[in-house]
Amino acid sequence: MAGCGDGGSVPVVLLGSPGICSKGLQRKGPCERRRLKAVVSEQLSQDLLRLLREEIHTDITFSVGSTLFKAHKAVLLARVPDFYFHTIGQTSDNLTNHESIAVENFEASEFRTFLQ
């Protein structure tokens, strides 16, 4: 194969390789870049939702009425910093063994939607 390297093999490039990903992305057209961003964004959303649903490595628990919700401090800090600092930020030094933080003025269904 012409232009595919020695012996006709196609070089394998890891996405995290320095300089490779950004140069390759620059060569793509605007439509392809938008498509790639949408695919990556959707995959990230699905991965975060799976972590929440499967309660994988949760480190905080919220109590809304009689319903408990396990969550991830890092995700809350990244996505809703005001909520994080209002509820967790001031008490995080005191939280051990998944102690529960009571959340008022929310229905359980509303809080579930908020976390998603």
MOPAC internal coordinates of N, CA, C and O (Angstrom, degrees):
PM7 1SCF
backbone

  N    0.0000 0     0.00 0     0.00 0    0    0    0
  C    1.4508 1     0.00 0     0.00 0    1    0    0
  C    1.5143 1   109.02 1     0.00 0    2    1    0
  O    1.2310 1   120.21 1   -55.84 1    3    2    1
  N    1.2661 1   117.20 1   124.16 1    3    2    1
  C    1.4545 1   121.00 1  -179.36 1    5    3    2
  C    1.5180 1   109.89 1   -71.21 1    6    5    3
  O    1.2310 1   120.68 1   -45.73 1    7    6    5
  N    1.3299 1   116.31 1   134.27 1    7    6    5
  C    1.4618 1   121.59 1   175.98 1    9    7    6
  C    1.5059 1   114.55 1    78.79 1   10    9    7
  O    1.2310 1   118.75 1  -170.20 1   11   10    9
  N    1.3004 1   119.99 1     9.80 1   11   10    9
  C    1.4606 1   121.97 1  -178.77 1   13   11   10
  C    1.5133 1   112.54 1  -105.61 1   14   13   11
  O    1.2310 1   118.99 1  -168.80 1   15   14   13
  N    1.3207 1   119.54 1    11.20 1   15   14   13
  C    1.4562 1   121.04 1   179.47 1   17   15   14
  C    1.5066 1   110.36 1    97.74 1   18   17   15
  O    1.2310 1   120.35 1     2.36 1   19   18   17
  N    1.3176 1   116.94 1  -177.64 1   19   18   17
  C    1.4608 1   122.22 1  -178.64 1   21   19   18
  C    1.5188 1   110.88 1   -66.19 1   22   21   19
  O    1.2310 1   121.24 1   -40.92 1   23   22   21
  N    1.3158 1   115.24 1   139.08 1   23   22   21
  C    1.4532 1   120.44 1   173.90 1   25   23   22
  C    1.5112 1   114.20 1    70.83 1   26   25   23
  O    1.2310 1   119.69 1  -170.83 1   27   26   25
  N    1.3170 1   118.20 1     9.17 1   27   26   25
  C    1.4506 1   120.56 1   177.65 1   29   27   26
  C    1.5100 1   114.52 1    77.95 1   30   29   27
  O    1.2310 1   119.28 1  -173.55 1   31   30   29
  N    1.3342 1   118.99 1     6.45 1   31   30   29
  C    1.4587 1   120.09 1   179.90 1   33   31   30
  C    1.5242 1   110.03 1   -84.93 1   34   33   31
  O    1.2310 1   121.23 1   -30.71 1   35   34   33
  N    1.3008 1   115.25 1   149.29 1   35   34   33
  C    1.4560 1   121.43 1   179.43 1   37   35   34
  C    1.5159 1   108.21 1   -90.74 1   38   37   35
  O    1.2310 1   119.60 1   -52.33 1   39   38   37
  N    1.3539 1   118.37 1   127.67 1   39   38   37
  C    1.4614 1   119.63 1   179.93 1   41   39   38
  C    1.5250 1   111.12 1   -66.19 1   42   41   39
  O    1.2310 1   120.93 1   -38.33 1   43   42   41
  N    1.3202 1   115.83 1   141.67 1   43   42   41
  C    1.4535 1   121.93 1   177.88 1   45   43   42
  C    1.5171 1   107.82 1   -97.69 1   46   45   43
  O    1.2310 1   120.40 1   -50.28 1   47   46   45
  N    1.3243 1   116.83 1   129.72 1   47   46   45
  C    1.4551 1   122.03 1  -178.86 1   49   47   46
  C    1.5174 1   108.02 1  -124.10 1   50   49   47
  O    1.2310 1   120.32 1   -53.15 1   51   50   49
  N    1.3128 1   117.00 1   126.85 1   51   50   49
  C    1.4535 1   121.50 1   176.55 1   53   51   50
  C    1.5152 1   108.75 1   -77.85 1   54   53   51
  O    1.2310 1   120.41 1   -35.16 1   55   54   53
  N    1.3206 1   116.83 1   144.84 1   55   54   53
  C    1.4565 1   120.33 1  -177.73 1   57   55   54
  C    1.5156 1   112.83 1   -60.03 1   58   57   55
  O    1.2310 1   119.61 1   149.17 1   59   58   57
  N    1.2997 1   118.34 1   -30.83 1   59   58   57
  C    1.4527 1   121.24 1  -178.42 1   61   59   58
  C    1.5083 1   114.43 1   -85.94 1   62   61   59
  O    1.2310 1   119.63 1  -175.20 1   63   62   61
  N    1.3258 1   118.32 1     4.80 1   63   62   61
  C    1.4624 1   120.87 1  -178.10 1   65   63   62
  C    1.5211 1   110.40 1   -65.24 1   66   65   63
  O    1.2310 1   119.87 1   -47.36 1   67   66   65
  N    1.3426 1   117.84 1   132.64 1   67   66   65
  C    1.4597 1   121.12 1  -177.31 1   69   67   66
  C    1.5226 1   111.60 1   -58.80 1   70   69   67
  O    1.2310 1   120.80 1   -49.40 1   71   70   69
  N    1.3256 1   116.08 1   130.60 1   71   70   69
  C    1.4516 1   121.96 1   174.25 1   73   71   70
  C    1.5134 1   114.90 1    77.53 1   74   73   71
  O    1.2310 1   119.42 1   158.46 1   75   74   73
  N    1.3034 1   118.72 1   -21.54 1   75   74   73
  C    1.4619 1   120.98 1  -174.72 1   77   75   74
  C    1.5264 1   111.00 1   -75.82 1   78   77   75
  O    1.2310 1   120.61 1   129.33 1   79   78   77
  N    1.3086 1   116.44 1   -50.67 1   79   78   77
  C    1.4562 1   120.15 1  -174.75 1   81   79   78
  C    1.5220 1   110.94 1   -62.81 1   82   81   79
  O    1.2310 1   120.01 1   134.20 1   83   82   81
  N    1.3174 1   117.59 1   -45.80 1   83   82   81
  C    1.4560 1   119.54 1  -177.13 1   85   83   82
  C    1.5173 1   111.52 1   -66.86 1   86   85   83
  O    1.2310 1   119.51 1   140.94 1   87   86   85
  N    1.3316 1   118.54 1   -39.06 1   87   86   85
  C    1.4601 1   120.85 1   178.54 1   89   87   86
  C    1.5208 1   110.24 1   -66.33 1   90   89   87
  O    1.2310 1   120.63 1   137.02 1   91   90   89
  N    1.3312 1   116.40 1   -42.98 1   91   90   89
  C    1.4555 1   120.19 1   178.79 1   93   91   90
  C    1.5104 1   111.74 1   -63.17 1   94   93   91
  O    1.2310 1   120.45 1   140.58 1   95   94   93
  N    1.3180 1   116.75 1   -39.42 1   95   94   93
  C    1.4535 1   121.12 1   179.72 1   97   95   94
  C    1.5184 1   110.83 1   -68.05 1   98   97   95
  O    1.2310 1   120.01 1   145.15 1   99   98   97
  N    1.3302 1   117.59 1   -34.85 1   99   98   97
  C    1.4591 1   120.75 1   179.16 1  101   99   98
  C    1.5237 1   111.15 1   -65.62 1  102  101   99
  O    1.2310 1   119.81 1   149.58 1  103  102  101
  N    1.3208 1   117.97 1   -30.42 1  103  102  101
  C    1.4609 1   121.50 1  -179.98 1  105  103  102
  C    1.5239 1   111.87 1   -75.88 1  106  105  103
  O    1.2310 1   119.79 1   161.91 1  107  106  105
  N    1.3036 1   118.01 1   -18.09 1  107  106  105
  C    1.4573 1   121.27 1  -179.66 1  109  107  106
  C    1.5216 1   109.19 1   -74.60 1  110  109  107
  O    1.2310 1   120.98 1   -28.31 1  111  110  109
  N    1.3054 1   115.74 1   151.69 1  111  110  109
  C    1.4567 1   120.37 1   176.25 1  113  111  110
  C    1.5139 1   110.87 1   -74.66 1  114  113  111
  O    1.2310 1   120.26 1   -13.87 1  115  114  113
  N    1.3287 1   117.11 1   166.13 1  115  114  113
  C    1.4697 1   121.05 1  -178.85 1  117  115  114
  C    1.5310 1   113.07 1   -57.73 1  118  117  115
  O    1.2310 1   120.23 1   142.08 1  119  118  117
  N    1.3173 1   117.16 1   -37.92 1  119  118  117
  C    1.4730 1   119.63 1   179.55 1  121  119  118
  C    1.5238 1   111.00 1   -65.23 1  122  121  119
  O    1.2310 1   120.53 1   138.12 1  123  122  121
  N    1.3203 1   116.60 1   -41.88 1  123  122  121
  C    1.4647 1   120.81 1   179.99 1  125  123  122
  C    1.5238 1   110.83 1   -66.51 1  126  125  123
  O    1.2310 1   120.03 1   140.78 1  127  126  125
  N    1.3373 1   117.55 1   -39.22 1  127  126  125
  C    1.4718 1   120.44 1   178.01 1  129  127  126
  C    1.5221 1   110.47 1   -63.47 1  130  129  127
  O    1.2310 1   120.43 1   136.63 1  131  130  129
  N    1.3318 1   116.78 1   -43.37 1  131  130  129
  C    1.4716 1   119.98 1   178.49 1  133  131  130
  C    1.5253 1   110.64 1   -62.28 1  134  133  131
  O    1.2310 1   120.41 1   138.19 1  135  134  133
  N    1.3339 1   116.82 1   -41.81 1  135  134  133
  C    1.4570 1   120.73 1   179.84 1  137  135  134
  C    1.5236 1   110.64 1   -63.18 1  138  137  135
  O    1.2310 1   120.51 1   135.65 1  139  138  137
  N    1.3383 1   116.64 1   -44.35 1  139  138  137
  C    1.4665 1   120.41 1   179.09 1  141  139  138
  C    1.5217 1   111.39 1   -62.84 1  142  141  139
  O    1.2310 1   120.45 1   137.01 1  143  142  141
  N    1.3291 1   116.74 1   -42.99 1  143  142  141
  C    1.4649 1   120.23 1   178.60 1  145  143  142
  C    1.5215 1   110.78 1   -62.20 1  146  145  143
  O    1.2310 1   120.36 1   138.70 1  147  146  145
  N    1.3256 1   116.91 1   -41.30 1  147  146  145
  C    1.4625 1   120.80 1   179.86 1  149  147  146
  C    1.5259 1   110.85 1   -64.84 1  150  149  147
  O    1.2310 1   120.34 1   138.19 1  151  150  149
  N    1.3263 1   116.96 1   -41.81 1  151  150  149
  C    1.4661 1   121.09 1   179.61 1  153  151  150
  C    1.5256 1   110.33 1   -64.14 1  154  153  151
  O    1.2310 1   120.34 1   134.02 1  155  154  153
  N    1.3230 1   116.95 1   -45.98 1  155  154  153
  C    1.4672 1   121.00 1  -179.81 1  157  155  154
  C    1.5235 1   110.34 1   -64.94 1  158  157  155
  O    1.2310 1   120.29 1   137.95 1  159  158  157
  N    1.3244 1   117.04 1   -42.05 1  159  158  157
  C    1.4578 1   121.18 1   179.37 1  161  159  158
  C    1.5281 1   111.33 1   -62.05 1  162  161  159
  O    1.2310 1   120.47 1   135.16 1  163  162  161
  N    1.3186 1   116.70 1   -44.84 1  163  162  161
  C    1.4631 1   121.04 1   179.20 1  165  163  162
  C    1.5254 1   111.17 1   -63.83 1  166  165  163
  O    1.2310 1   120.32 1   138.09 1  167  166  165
  N    1.3226 1   116.99 1   -41.91 1  167  166  165
  C    1.4637 1   120.57 1   179.80 1  169  167  166
  C    1.5269 1   110.89 1   -64.54 1  170  169  167
  O    1.2310 1   120.30 1   138.38 1  171  170  169
  N    1.3369 1   117.04 1   -41.62 1  171  170  169
  C    1.4616 1   120.86 1   178.06 1  173  171  170
  C    1.5272 1   110.45 1   -62.45 1  174  173  171
  O    1.2310 1   120.41 1   136.13 1  175  174  173
  N    1.3264 1   116.83 1   -43.87 1  175  174  173
  C    1.4645 1   120.34 1   178.14 1  177  175  174
  C    1.5218 1   111.16 1   -59.80 1  178  177  175
  O    1.2310 1   120.52 1   135.56 1  179  178  177
  N    1.3292 1   116.62 1   -44.44 1  179  178  177
  C    1.4647 1   120.52 1   179.04 1  181  179  178
  C    1.5274 1   111.43 1   -63.78 1  182  181  179
  O    1.2310 1   120.40 1   139.69 1  183  182  181
  N    1.3274 1   116.83 1   -40.31 1  183  182  181
  C    1.4685 1   120.51 1  -179.93 1  185  183  182
  C    1.5262 1   111.22 1   -64.97 1  186  185  183
  O    1.2310 1   120.13 1   136.49 1  187  186  185
  N    1.3329 1   117.36 1   -43.51 1  187  186  185
  C    1.4618 1   120.77 1   179.52 1  189  187  186
  C    1.5256 1   110.98 1   -66.11 1  190  189  187
  O    1.2310 1   120.39 1   140.39 1  191  190  189
  N    1.3246 1   116.86 1   -39.61 1  191  190  189
  C    1.4610 1   120.20 1   178.03 1  193  191  190
  C    1.5299 1   110.84 1   -64.67 1  194  193  191
  O    1.2310 1   120.15 1   141.40 1  195  194  193
  N    1.3278 1   117.32 1   -38.60 1  195  194  193
  C    1.4647 1   121.26 1   177.15 1  197  195  194
  C    1.5317 1   110.54 1   -63.03 1  198  197  195
  O    1.2310 1   120.15 1   137.23 1  199  198  197
  N    1.3336 1   117.32 1   -42.77 1  199  198  197
  C    1.4675 1   120.34 1   177.30 1  201  199  198
  C    1.5230 1   110.79 1   -58.70 1  202  201  199
  O    1.2310 1   120.64 1   137.76 1  203  202  201
  N    1.3243 1   116.39 1   -42.24 1  203  202  201
  C    1.4585 1   120.93 1  -179.62 1  205  203  202
  C    1.5258 1   110.91 1   -67.51 1  206  205  203
  O    1.2310 1   120.08 1   131.41 1  207  206  205
  N    1.3178 1   117.45 1   -48.59 1  207  206  205
  C    1.4698 1   121.29 1  -177.08 1  209  207  206
  C    1.5228 1   112.57 1   -65.41 1  210  209  207
  O    1.2310 1   120.48 1   139.80 1  211  210  209
  N    1.3235 1   116.69 1   -40.20 1  211  210  209
  C    1.4623 1   120.37 1  -178.23 1  213  211  210
  C    1.5244 1   112.19 1   -86.76 1  214  213  211
  O    1.2310 1   120.55 1   178.63 1  215  214  213
  N    1.3194 1   116.55 1    -1.37 1  215  214  213
  C    1.4656 1   123.15 1   179.20 1  217  215  214
  C    1.5234 1   111.32 1    52.51 1  218  217  215
  O    1.2310 1   120.86 1  -136.41 1  219  218  217
  N    1.3254 1   115.96 1    43.59 1  219  218  217
  C    1.4603 1   122.83 1  -179.16 1  221  219  218
  C    1.5263 1   109.42 1   -79.30 1  222  221  219
  O    1.2310 1   120.19 1   -58.12 1  223  222  221
  N    1.3151 1   117.24 1   121.88 1  223  222  221
  C    1.4683 1   124.04 1   176.54 1  225  223  222
  C    1.5329 1   113.27 1    52.48 1  226  225  223
  O    1.2310 1   120.15 1  -139.67 1  227  226  225
  N    1.3253 1   117.32 1    40.33 1  227  226  225
  C    1.4603 1   119.84 1   176.26 1  229  227  226
  C    1.5240 1   109.07 1   -70.17 1  230  229  227
  O    1.2310 1   121.00 1   -28.16 1  231  230  229
  N    1.3355 1   115.69 1   151.84 1  231  230  229
  C    1.4612 1   118.95 1  -178.93 1  233  231  230
  C    1.5248 1   112.72 1  -136.18 1  234  233  231
  O    1.2310 1   120.60 1  -166.99 1  235  234  233
  N    1.3345 1   116.46 1    13.01 1  235  234  233
  C    1.4578 1   120.80 1   177.01 1  237  235  234
  C    1.5281 1   107.97 1  -152.15 1  238  237  235
  O    1.2310 1   120.64 1   -34.87 1  239  238  237
  N    1.3250 1   116.38 1   145.13 1  239  238  237
  C    1.4610 1   121.04 1   177.60 1  241  239  238
  C    1.5166 1   108.60 1  -127.17 1  242  241  239
  O    1.2310 1   120.95 1   -45.95 1  243  242  241
  N    1.3345 1   115.78 1   134.05 1  243  242  241
  C    1.4585 1   122.27 1   177.13 1  245  243  242
  C    1.5145 1   108.49 1  -111.11 1  246  245  243
  O    1.2310 1   120.83 1   -38.40 1  247  246  245
  N    1.3244 1   116.02 1   141.60 1  247  246  245
  C    1.4524 1   122.51 1   177.32 1  249  247  246
  C    1.5248 1   108.10 1  -111.22 1  250  249  247
  O    1.2310 1   121.01 1   -62.57 1  251  250  249
  N    1.3286 1   115.68 1   117.43 1  251  250  249
  C    1.4652 1   121.52 1   177.09 1  253  251  250
  C    1.5206 1   105.97 1  -119.46 1  254  253  251
  O    1.2310 1   120.97 1   -76.82 1  255  254  253
  N    1.3252 1   115.74 1   103.18 1  255  254  253
  C    1.4550 1   119.55 1  -172.03 1  257  255  254
  C    1.5169 1   108.44 1    63.60 1  258  257  255
  O    1.2310 1   120.52 1    55.20 1  259  258  257
  N    1.3262 1   116.62 1  -124.80 1  259  258  257
  C    1.4659 1   120.31 1   178.90 1  261  259  258
  C    1.5289 1   112.15 1   -98.96 1  262  261  259
  O    1.2310 1   120.37 1  -174.49 1  263  262  261
  N    1.3313 1   116.89 1     5.51 1  263  262  261
  C    1.4666 1   121.11 1  -177.65 1  265  263  262
  C    1.5240 1   110.56 1  -100.37 1  266  265  263
  O    1.2310 1   120.88 1   -46.88 1  267  266  265
  N    1.3348 1   115.93 1   133.12 1  267  266  265
  C    1.4635 1   121.52 1   177.59 1  269  267  266
  C    1.5204 1   109.91 1  -103.32 1  270  269  267
  O    1.2310 1   120.90 1   -41.60 1  271  270  269
  N    1.3303 1   115.89 1   138.40 1  271  270  269
  C    1.4591 1   122.64 1   177.62 1  273  271  270
  C    1.5176 1   108.65 1  -125.21 1  274  273  271
  O    1.2310 1   120.71 1   -57.88 1  275  274  273
  N    1.3206 1   116.24 1   122.12 1  275  274  273
  C    1.4613 1   120.67 1   175.25 1  277  275  274
  C    1.5228 1   107.83 1   -93.08 1  278  277  275
  O    1.2310 1   120.92 1   -38.29 1  279  278  277
  N    1.3372 1   115.85 1   141.71 1  279  278  277
  C    1.4651 1   120.13 1  -176.12 1  281  279  278
  C    1.5257 1   110.01 1  -146.36 1  282  281  279
  O    1.2310 1   121.21 1     5.83 1  283  282  281
  N    1.3171 1   115.29 1  -174.17 1  283  282  281
  C    1.4649 1   123.10 1  -177.69 1  285  283  282
  C    1.5263 1   109.12 1  -121.94 1  286  285  283
  O    1.2310 1   120.67 1   -59.74 1  287  286  285
  N    1.3187 1   116.32 1   120.26 1  287  286  285
  C    1.4627 1   120.65 1  -179.38 1  289  287  286
  C    1.5227 1   112.00 1   -57.04 1  290  289  287
  O    1.2310 1   120.17 1   136.40 1  291  290  289
  N    1.3258 1   117.28 1   -43.60 1  291  290  289
  C    1.4655 1   120.61 1  -176.66 1  293  291  290
  C    1.5255 1   111.45 1   -61.72 1  294  293  291
  O    1.2310 1   120.29 1   140.28 1  295  294  293
  N    1.3309 1   117.06 1   -39.72 1  295  294  293
  C    1.4652 1   120.16 1   179.39 1  297  295  294
  C    1.5219 1   109.74 1   -68.09 1  298  297  295
  O    1.2310 1   120.29 1   137.13 1  299  298  297
  N    1.3202 1   117.05 1   -42.87 1  299  298  297
  C    1.4620 1   120.18 1   178.22 1  301  299  298
  C    1.5225 1   111.19 1   -61.99 1  302  301  299
  O    1.2310 1   120.39 1   137.26 1  303  302  301
  N    1.3166 1   116.86 1   -42.74 1  303  302  301
  C    1.4608 1   120.61 1   179.00 1  305  303  302
  C    1.5255 1   111.03 1   -62.15 1  306  305  303
  O    1.2310 1   120.20 1   138.88 1  307  306  305
  N    1.3269 1   117.21 1   -41.12 1  307  306  305
  C    1.4635 1   120.96 1  -178.85 1  309  307  306
  C    1.5269 1   112.45 1   -72.60 1  310  309  307
  O    1.2310 1   120.11 1   140.95 1  311  310  309
  N    1.3246 1   117.39 1   -39.05 1  311  310  309
  C    1.4648 1   120.92 1  -172.86 1  313  311  310
  C    1.5244 1   113.79 1   -91.91 1  314  313  311
  O    1.2310 1   119.58 1   142.85 1  315  314  313
  N    1.3266 1   118.40 1   -37.15 1  315  314  313
  C    1.4699 1   121.73 1  -177.40 1  317  315  314
  C    1.5275 1   109.64 1  -138.93 1  318  317  315
  O    1.2310 1   120.23 1  -108.90 1  319  318  317
  N    1.3429 1   117.16 1    71.10 1  319  318  317
  C    1.4689 1   120.19 1  -174.70 1  321  319  318
  C    1.5270 1   113.88 1   -59.47 1  322  321  319
  O    1.2310 1   119.68 1   144.99 1  323  322  321
  N    1.3356 1   118.22 1   -35.01 1  323  322  321
  C    1.4666 1   119.34 1   179.16 1  325  323  322
  C    1.5252 1   110.84 1   -62.58 1  326  325  323
  O    1.2310 1   120.05 1   135.95 1  327  326  325
  N    1.3250 1   117.50 1   -44.05 1  327  326  325
  C    1.4637 1   121.34 1   177.58 1  329  327  326
  C    1.5235 1   110.35 1   -63.38 1  330  329  327
  O    1.2310 1   120.68 1   135.82 1  331  330  329
  N    1.3305 1   116.30 1   -44.18 1  331  330  329
  C    1.4626 1   121.22 1  -179.90 1  333  331  330
  C    1.5286 1   110.60 1   -56.20 1  334  333  331
  O    1.2310 1   120.40 1   127.47 1  335  334  333
  N    1.3315 1   116.84 1   -52.53 1  335  334  333
  C    1.4640 1   119.54 1  -176.26 1  337  335  334
  C    1.5207 1   111.79 1   -69.75 1  338  337  335
  O    1.2310 1   120.25 1   149.09 1  339  338  337
  N    1.3214 1   117.12 1   -30.91 1  339  338  337
  C    1.4618 1   119.99 1   178.98 1  341  339  338
  C    1.5313 1   111.58 1   -70.43 1  342  341  339
  O    1.2310 1   120.21 1   141.20 1  343  342  341
  N    1.3341 1   117.20 1   -38.80 1  343  342  341
  C    1.4629 1   119.64 1  -175.04 1  345  343  342
  C    1.5220 1   114.20 1  -101.30 1  346  345  343
  O    1.2310 1   120.12 1   139.31 1  347  346  345
  N    1.3212 1   117.37 1   -40.69 1  347  346  345
  C    1.4611 1   121.57 1  -172.61 1  349  347  346
  C    1.5134 1   112.49 1  -105.10 1  350  349  347
  O    1.2310 1   120.55 1   138.41 1  351  350  349
  N    1.3024 1   116.56 1   -41.59 1  351  350  349
  C    1.4564 1   122.42 1  -171.01 1  353  351  350
  C    1.5102 1   114.88 1   -51.39 1  354  353  351
  O    1.2310 1   120.45 1   142.98 1  355  354  353
  N    1.3189 1   116.74 1   -37.02 1  355  354  353
  C    1.4560 1   119.92 1  -177.41 1  357  355  354
  C    1.5198 1   112.31 1   -84.61 1  358  357  355
  O    1.2310 1   119.84 1   160.63 1  359  358  357
  N    1.3328 1   117.90 1   -19.37 1  359  358  357
  C    1.4647 1   119.84 1  -174.84 1  361  359  358
  C    1.5184 1   113.65 1  -115.90 1  362  361  359
  O    1.2310 1   119.79 1  -178.17 1  363  362  361
  N    1.3318 1   118.00 1     1.83 1  363  362  361
  C    1.4674 1   119.47 1  -172.07 1  365  363  362
  C    1.5254 1   112.97 1   -61.31 1  366  365  363
  O    1.2310 1   119.55 1   151.88 1  367  366  365
  N    1.3260 1   118.46 1   -28.12 1  367  366  365
  C    1.4634 1   120.04 1   178.21 1  369  367  366
  C    1.5278 1   111.60 1   -68.14 1  370  369  367
  O    1.2310 1   120.65 1   154.35 1  371  370  369
  N    1.3250 1   116.37 1   -25.65 1  371  370  369
  C    1.4552 1   120.90 1  -176.79 1  373  371  370
  C    1.5256 1   113.38 1   -91.30 1  374  373  371
  O    1.2310 1   119.66 1   169.99 1  375  374  373
  N    1.3260 1   118.26 1   -10.01 1  375  374  373
  C    1.4586 1   121.03 1  -175.95 1  377  375  374
  C    1.5214 1   111.07 1   -84.86 1  378  377  375
  O    1.2310 1   121.20 1   -57.26 1  379  378  377
  N    1.3123 1   115.30 1   122.74 1  379  378  377
  C    1.4623 1   120.39 1   175.24 1  381  379  378
  C    1.5124 1   108.25 1  -136.93 1  382  381  379
  O    1.2310 1   120.56 1   -28.22 1  383  382  381
  N    1.3100 1   116.54 1   151.78 1  383  382  381
  C    1.4664 1   122.22 1   175.57 1  385  383  382
  C    1.5264 1   113.66 1    52.29 1  386  385  383
  O    1.2310 1   120.52 1  -135.90 1  387  386  385
  N    1.3015 1   116.62 1    44.10 1  387  386  385
  C    1.4632 1   121.83 1   176.27 1  389  387  386
  C    1.5276 1   113.00 1    56.90 1  390  389  387
  O    1.2310 1   119.99 1  -137.50 1  391  390  389
  N    1.3048 1   117.62 1    42.50 1  391  390  389
  C    1.4550 1   118.46 1   174.50 1  393  391  390
  C    1.5155 1   108.37 1   -59.82 1  394  393  391
  O    1.2310 1   120.66 1   -27.24 1  395  394  393
  N    1.3011 1   116.34 1   152.76 1  395  394  393
  C    1.4514 1   121.27 1  -174.99 1  397  395  394
  C    1.5257 1   111.36 1   -96.49 1  398  397  395
  O    1.2310 1   121.16 1   -40.69 1  399  398  397
  N    1.3257 1   115.39 1   139.31 1  399  398  397
  C    1.4579 1   121.75 1   174.22 1  401  399  398
  C    1.5217 1   107.13 1  -104.13 1  402  401  399
  O    1.2310 1   120.26 1   -55.52 1  403  402  401
  N    1.3252 1   117.12 1   124.48 1  403  402  401
  C    1.4606 1   121.34 1   178.97 1  405  403  402
  C    1.5249 1   109.47 1   -76.02 1  406  405  403
  O    1.2310 1   121.05 1   -47.38 1  407  406  405
  N    1.3180 1   115.60 1   132.62 1  407  406  405
  C    1.4637 1   122.05 1   178.29 1  409  407  406
  C    1.5194 1   107.37 1  -115.35 1  410  409  407
  O    1.2310 1   120.97 1   -55.37 1  411  410  409
  N    1.3204 1   115.75 1   124.63 1  411  410  409
  C    1.4615 1   120.85 1  -178.93 1  413  411  410
  C    1.5249 1   109.70 1  -106.51 1  414  413  411
  O    1.2310 1   121.14 1   -13.85 1  415  414  413
  N    1.3134 1   115.43 1   166.15 1  415  414  413
  C    1.4637 1   122.99 1   177.24 1  417  415  414
  C    1.5209 1   113.29 1    65.83 1  418  417  415
  O    1.2310 1   119.84 1  -156.42 1  419  418  417
  N    1.3147 1   117.92 1    23.58 1  419  418  417
  C    1.4622 1   123.52 1   175.88 1  421  419  418
  C    1.5207 1   108.40 1  -133.22 1  422  421  419
  O    1.2310 1   120.24 1   -37.81 1  423  422  421
  N    1.3054 1   117.15 1   142.19 1  423  422  421
  C    1.4589 1   122.12 1   165.71 1  425  423  422
  C    1.5225 1   106.55 1   -84.95 1  426  425  423
  O    1.2310 1   120.00 1   -24.81 1  427  426  425
  N    1.3190 1   117.60 1   155.19 1  427  426  425
  C    1.4651 1   120.99 1  -179.47 1  429  427  426
  C    1.5269 1   111.41 1   -58.07 1  430  429  427
  O    1.2310 1   120.18 1   138.18 1  431  430  429
  N    1.3299 1   117.26 1   -41.82 1  431  430  429
  C    1.4720 1   120.12 1  -179.39 1  433  431  430
  C    1.5264 1   111.20 1   -65.33 1  434  433  431
  O    1.2310 1   120.22 1   143.25 1  435  434  433
  N    1.3261 1   117.19 1   -36.75 1  435  434  433
  C    1.4700 1   120.67 1   177.88 1  437  435  434
  C    1.5263 1   110.83 1   -66.56 1  438  437  435
  O    1.2310 1   120.48 1   138.11 1  439  438  437
  N    1.3175 1   116.68 1   -41.89 1  439  438  437
  C    1.4613 1   119.96 1  -178.90 1  441  439  438
  C    1.5243 1   111.02 1   -68.34 1  442  441  439
  O    1.2310 1   120.27 1   142.94 1  443  442  441
  N    1.3245 1   117.09 1   -37.06 1  443  442  441
  C    1.4713 1   120.89 1   176.42 1  445  443  442
  C    1.5350 1   109.55 1   -60.24 1  446  445  443
  O    1.2310 1   120.42 1   134.48 1  447  446  445
  N    1.3171 1   116.80 1   -45.52 1  447  446  445
  C    1.4688 1   121.07 1   178.07 1  449  447  446
  C    1.5194 1   110.62 1   -63.12 1  450  449  447
  O    1.2310 1   120.12 1   139.13 1  451  450  449
  N    1.3123 1   117.37 1   -40.87 1  451  450  449
  C    1.4671 1   121.95 1   178.28 1  453  451  450
  C    1.5243 1   111.00 1   -59.47 1  454  453  451
  O    1.2310 1   120.19 1   135.35 1  455  454  453
  N    1.3267 1   117.25 1   -44.65 1  455  454  453
  C    1.4640 1   120.46 1  -179.48 1  457  455  454
  C    1.5262 1   112.13 1   -67.12 1  458  457  455
  O    1.2310 1   120.47 1   149.75 1  459  458  457
  N    1.3120 1   116.71 1   -30.25 1  459  458  457
  C    1.4650 1   119.71 1  -179.62 1  461  459  458
  C    1.5039 1   109.93 1   -77.04 1  462  461  459
  O    1.2310 1   120.10 1   180.00 1  463  462  461

